Amino acid sequence: MENKSLSKVKQQIEQSQIDAVKKLTAATLEHIAEKESVRNVLQEEIRILKHDVVDLKEGRLDRIVERHEVCDQAKSASAFTIRKDEASKTTNQWYIPYITTFNGSEQVINNSVAKMHTGGSYKLSDGTIKYI
């Protein structure tokens, strides 16, 4: 009789340990899923920002405007807002003015200026230097 009750106690202890491990594993998997979700959002934002840099370098502000119009995530991820100056009657694609807003100030630029002056070295706030 004593063996049966001892065996039953051992099984209960073992089962409680198994349940604890299952709960820990499930909680860990939940944390992984949350972090992966955040990572996926950040990766998409990085992809959008890289497209912005490429389009600036190529002098294709129209692509940035289109991306912002089509995708709300692109508009919110971007470091600046941009819109075409509809008042302009310029038809040459290189000189069509675009109005950019960055840190509360507006600036008018065109594709030609963006293409010619995007490249170069940039010192970032953390001290690293990036070359485009």
Buried (B, 14 or more C-beta within 10 A) or exposed (E): EEEEEEEEEEEEEEEEEEEEEEEEEEEEEEEEEEEEEEEEEEEBBEEBBEBBEBBBBEBBBBBBBBBBEEBEBBBEBBEEBBBBEEEBEEEEEEEBBBBBEEEEEEEEBBBBBBBEEBEEEEEEEEEEEEEE
